Each structure stands twice: as structure tokens, then as C-alpha cells.
Amino acid sequence: MYSLGLGLPKKEEAMGFFYYEQAAKLGDVMGLSNMAYAYEVGQGVERDLVKAIELYQRAADAGEENAIKSLKRLQDELLASEERPAKTATKAAAKKNSEEN
């Protein structure tokens, strides 16, 4: 409710994160998954993709389906972003080499 601002005059994302954290500490798998999402997008907490992956992994290990999907998506996005600079650098090097010859 706090994270979405439902029934409140305004969103209180930090308070929403607090309750996700409390639920996770009590063993609630959805609390873990919600914390992971909050870290992924920076909702109520500073964005931290490493922490997001760690929490998604814990929730996925417990069988939470959305966490499994989110973990896979986030890992795929990170791999794709790591490959892009390498391809760009390779293309730039090839272009430079062809210009020199």
C-alpha cells in the first residue's frame, strides 16, 4: 500500500520498503521478491542491481515464480549490456584498422 500510494495521500516508498524488509525477515518470500524489485528500480531505496540479483536469487531458490522470471530477465539484461560495449569497441577497432590501411 505504501509503495503504491493506495489509500494514502501520497506514495511513501521508503515505508513500503521497510515493510517488505520486515516481511522478508519473517521468512516471507514475496517480501524478498518485493525488496529485490525495489533495489532493481530504486523504489524507496538506492538502486543496487547486485543486491536485487541476490534477493531475487534467494526468492527464486524458495520457488517464488515471479522472482525466477525477474532474475532471468535481469541477468539477461546485464549480459546484453556487457556485450554491447565489447561489440562497439571491436567495430571501432576494425574501422580504425581499415582506415589506417
NORHU-V118674 format. One record per helix or strand. SS is the DSSP state (H for helix, E for strand). FROM is the first residue (numbers start at 1). TO is the last residue. Records with the same first field share a line. If there is no record, write none. Layout:
SS->FROM-TO / FROM-TO
This chain:
H->13-25 / 29-41 / 49-61 / 65-100
